[in-house]
Amino acid sequence: MSFNGKVVIVTGASSGIGAAVAKEFSSEGAQVVMVGRNEAKLSAVAAECDKPLVIRADVANDDDARRIIDETIKQFGKLDILVNNAGVVVPESILNLNVLKAYDATMGINLRAVIHLTSLAASHLIKTKGSIINVSSVGGQMVPRPNSGFSMYYVSKAALNHLGLCIASELAPYGVRVNTISPGPVRTNIFDDLNIDVDNFCNSTALQRVSEPKEVADLILFLSSDKAKGITGSNYVIDNGIIICRSMK
């Protein structure tokens, strides 16, 4: 797949899936706009890409969101692909009154920021008949384990799934495709941050494995390419069969 001349924004590009997506798009000739909050991590990933535009920004901040789009258009004059990958997990029990803070923090990044960036990018994507990929989670189709504190995260991803359908319907008349991907466990630093051993999930998947970030990146590139020109409003699950295992119990 060649993305020569294509301009791609990747949020959450400083690590994990976002970093893999930025590097894969760059290797296929795209002009990549890397967005993240950690400058050191962004710089490390940027060193593995070909002259990316690096924007240190918080997607949940309205001014930053506008700056992301403005700087992209100023630098490249157009936008072809928006990958809404930035996400956050803020564990909190429904039994704790702090759950509202967890809800606001989670929905601010996992849903509101996606809506805002999509709205800001839409007119530019219409000009290029572009594509949007929203990175969700299998959590959006499941319920969390009791006492895990992940309810707000799962709710945010369920909302993101439906948002993808709605926006796909809105933008289809303009030739803009919108798709969602729902990874299961992926070997990223988010599990380290939560003190969770990702390998423990292997026994919970039908294929007895978890994914690497590049596998998810490969799916994103496919859905962004002309090979997927007939695909919109879809949600592709890449979970090694964790939903299958859950449904059998």
Secondary structure, 3 states (H helix, E strand, C coil): CCCCCCEEEEECCCCHHHHHHHHHHHHCCCEEEEEECCHHHHHHHHCCCCCCEEEECCCCCHHHHHHHHHHHHHHHCCCCEEEECCCCCCCCCCCCCCHHHHHHHHHHHHHHHHHHHHHHHHHHHHHHCCEEEEECCHHHHCCCCCCCCCHHHHHHHHHHHHHHHHHHHHHHHHCCEEEEEEECCECCHHHHHCCCCHHHHHHHCCCCCCECHHHHHHHHHHHHCHHHCCCCCCEEEECCCHHHHHHHC
